[in-house]
Amino acid sequence: MTVEEDLVPQVHVEDVPNDAFGVIGRVPEGATDEEAVAHLRRAARQVRARDIQMVSAAGLGHIGGEYSVIDILVTLYLNSLNMGPELLGDPDRDRFILSKGHAAAALYTTLAAAGFINPDDLGTFMQPKSMLNGHPARTKISAVEASTGPLGHGLPIAVGTALAGKLDDSSRRTFVVTGDGELQEGSNWEALMTAGNHRLANLCVVIDRNRLQQGARVEDTNDLEPLADKLRAFGMEVVEVDGHDHGALRKVFANVPAASGKPTAVIARTQKGHPISFMSDNVAWHHKVPSEEQVKAALNELENS
């Protein structure tokens, strides 16, 4: 049986504007907290605007889950990660893995904003033979640390990456973003148990806790609560944060590794489709393509947010 995600899209590259989006870059050195947050907010607005244009042009995408995770990605790449285009060859750079690989458009747009890929290439998203696949591939983009998409794989890979860093006696940290529905996969809990057992303080697991997964609410499928207690029982240092608050995210990421010596698990409370009124907390936008009118409405909301 052929499902929508198996279809080869007819990408309308001309529908993705080739202006008004360039390399935004990291928060300037010496910026105040207020200046840093303002920089990240501007970047997140621009990333969301280009993301919806890409999904619309491709006719495929996962915009709801992309919008829930964009603030996390922007904060990491433009502020918190010790990683930039000039550091890709440095073995002591931080590592990042997007385990919820279906949010690929958000990752690509953030990578372009951070200077890892050419912003002009964003128009090729989902085009046959494009390096911008529906899921990120490490063989196509040097900044992608792991090919992800089969949910439950990214976190185990991240644990292995963090363990390698510990064995190398390196200061590098490994960050991984998972979806909350993804945590229903048992491989993640095996990975968490391993991370806690080896006290991988250089590991930070960020859970995009938007409480929705494909077709349903997480709690109606397989409830995760009490999530924080479960993570602590597996040996994690647990922090709960508003996943759309750039200032709060900056502080959380700056405290990795945790003083306790444990791996850090960040429960980032988010909303699918944030901050667009007709998308927010709406399960229909897990895998839905916006109409031309909806693109215009979303861009207007972003402009005025």
N, C-alpha and C positions, 0 to 999 in steps of 0.2 A: 504494500500500500504506500502510495506517495503522499507525504505530508508537506505542509507549506514550506517548512524549513529545508526540504530536500530540493526544492525547485531552483533552477538557475535563474537569477533575476535579470530583468531587462533594465540595466542601469542607465539612467538619463543623466549623464555627467554634466550636461549643460545646465541642469537645474541646481547645481551646487555653485554658489557664487565664488568667484576666484579673487575677490577683493575683501577688504575689511577684516581679514583674519591673517595674522602673521605670528611670528614667534613672540610670545609674551614674556617669557623668561622668568627666572626665579625672583623671589622677593629680594629687593636690593639689600646689600649688606649694610647694616647699621640702621635699617628701618625700625621705627617704633612699632609697638604692638598694633596700634591703630592703623598705621600705614601698611603694615604687613597684611592685616585682615582686609583692608580696602583693596589691596592688590589682588588677593586671592578671590574676593567677591567678584571683582571685574573679570578676572580670568574665568571663573566658573560660569558667569553669564555668557561669555563669548563661546566657551566650550559647549554649553547647552544649545546655543543658537546654531552652531555649525553641526552639532550632532543631529538635531531634528531635520536639518536640510539634507544631510547625508542619508538618513533613513528614508526620508521621503523620496529622494532621487533613486535609491536602490530598490525601493518597494519591499524591503525586508529589514528587520532589525528588532531590537529589544529595548525600546526607548524608555519604558517605565523603570526597569532595573538599572538602566544607564543613568537616568536622572537621579536615582536614589544614591548612586555611588560617586557621582562626579565631584562633589565637595571633598570627599575623602581622597580621590585620585589627585585633584588639583593641589590639595594641601601637601600631600606626599611629594609629588614631583616638583612643585614650584617653591617648596619651603623645607620639608623635613628630611628627605632622603639625601644621603651623601652620594649623589649620583648625578652626573650630567653627561652630555654628549662627549665631552673631553675626557671623561673618566671610564668609558666603556672598557678600555683595556686594563684598567687598574684592578688587580685581584682583591684589593681591600675596599672596593666600592660597596655600598649597600646593594641589596638585591630586592626586587619586587616581583611578585607573582600574582596575577589576576586569576584566581581559581574560578570565579564565575565568568568564564570566558565568553559567554554569550553577550556580555556587556562590552564587546570589542570596540564598537564605535566610540564609546566614551574613552577607552584607553588610547585609541589612535589619535583622537582629537587632543587629548591631554599631552600625548607624546609630541604632537606637532607644536602645541603651545610652549612646550619645554625645549624645543629645538632638536629633538631626536629624529624627526622625519620632516620632510618638506611639506608645509601646509598645502601646497598645490596638489599633492598626492591624495588628499582627503576626498577629492571628487571621484576617485576610482574605487571607493569602498564597494565591495561585493562584485566589482566588475570581473569577468573571467580573466584569470592570470594576474590579477592585481595582488600586491603583497598584503593588501588590507582585506583579509578573509573575514568571513562571518565569525570566526574564532581566531584569536591571535596565534601565530606560528613562529617559533623561534628560528626556523630555517629561513624566514623571509625578512625579519626585522631584527637587527642586532640588539636593540634595546629590550626585546622580549626574552625573558629568561626561561620560559617554559611554554610549550604548546598546551593550551587548556581548553576546556569545553565539556569533556565528559566529567560531569560534576562529581566531586569527591576526590579528584586527582591532585589538584593544586596544593592543598594543605599537606598531604604526604610528601610531595616534592619539596615544599618549603621546609619541612622538618629535616629532610635529608640535606638540603642546602645549608640550613643553620648548623646541623651537626658537623658538616664539612668545615664550616667556619670555625667552630670550636676546636676541631682537631688541628686546624691550621694555626691556632692561637691568633686568629685575626680579629680585629676590632669591627669588622663588617657586621651589619645587621641584616636580617631577612624579614621583610614584611609580606604578608599575604592577605588578600581580601577574599572572603568567602560569602556566599549568600546564606541566609538563615535556613531556607528550605534545603539547601545543599547539605546542611548538618544532619539531615536524616540518613545520609550515607554512612554506613559503619566504618568505612576506611578512614573517615575524618577522626573518629573517636580512637581508633588504633593509633593514629598519628599524634593526637593530643596526649594520649597515655605515654607514648614514646618521648615526646617533648618534655613532659613533666618529669619522667623518670631520669632523663639525662640533664635536667635543669638547664635547658637551652635558653638562657637569659637573653641571647641575641635574637630571639624569635618574637615577632609581634603578629598575632592573628587578629585581623579586623573583620568582625562579623557585620555585614550589611543587614541590619535587623529591621527590614521593612515589613515583615510579617505577612508577606504575600509570596506565592510561588505560582508556577504555571497552572492557571485554572482555579485556584482556591487560596484560602487563607492557610498559613502554615499550621495554625492550631487545629484546623479542621482536617488536616491530612495526617499529621503526626506531631503533636504538641511537644515543643522543646523545653517548656518550663518545668522546674525552675532552672533556667539556663545558667545563670551566674553561679548557683550552687554546684551544678554539675561540672562546670569548668574549674571551679576551685578544687573540687574533689579529684580532678585529674591533674592537679599540681600547677594550675595557672594563677598568675596575678591578674585579677579581673578588674577592669575599669569600665564603667558605663558612661556614655557621653552622647550628646546631641550630635548626630552624624552630619548635620548641616551647619554646625557652628565652627567656622574656620579657626577662631581663636582657641576654643576648647580643644579642637583636634591638634593644633600646634603644640599645646602644653602636654597632651597625652603622648604624642610621638617623641617629644623631647625627653621624656622620662624612660625611653627604651635604650638600654636594658634597665629593668626594674632593680631597685636597691635590694630587693628580697632574693635576687638570684634566680627567680622563676621566669618562665616564659610569660609574656604579656598577652592577655586576651582582651580585646576592646569590643564591647558590645555597643555598636554605633546605632543609635535609634534614628531611623530614617523613614521617609515615606516614598513609596514607589511613585514616580512621576513628579516629584517635587521640583519646583514650586508651582507648577501649572495647575490651575483650578480644576480643569476637566480631566486631568490625569491623576492627580494626587490620590493615593490610597485606593486606586481603582485597578482591580486585577485584570481587567480587559486590556490594559496597556502593557502586559507582559510581552506580548508579541503582536503588536498592532501597528499599522502604518497610518500616519496622520494624513488627512485630506489636505488639499491646498488651503482651504479655509482654516483648518485647525493649525497648520503651520503658521499662518499669518497671525492667528490669535495667540499662539504660544510665543512667537517672537515679540508681539506687542506686550505681553505680560512680562517677559524677560527684560525688555527695554525699560519698563516702569517699575521693576522690582528693586 
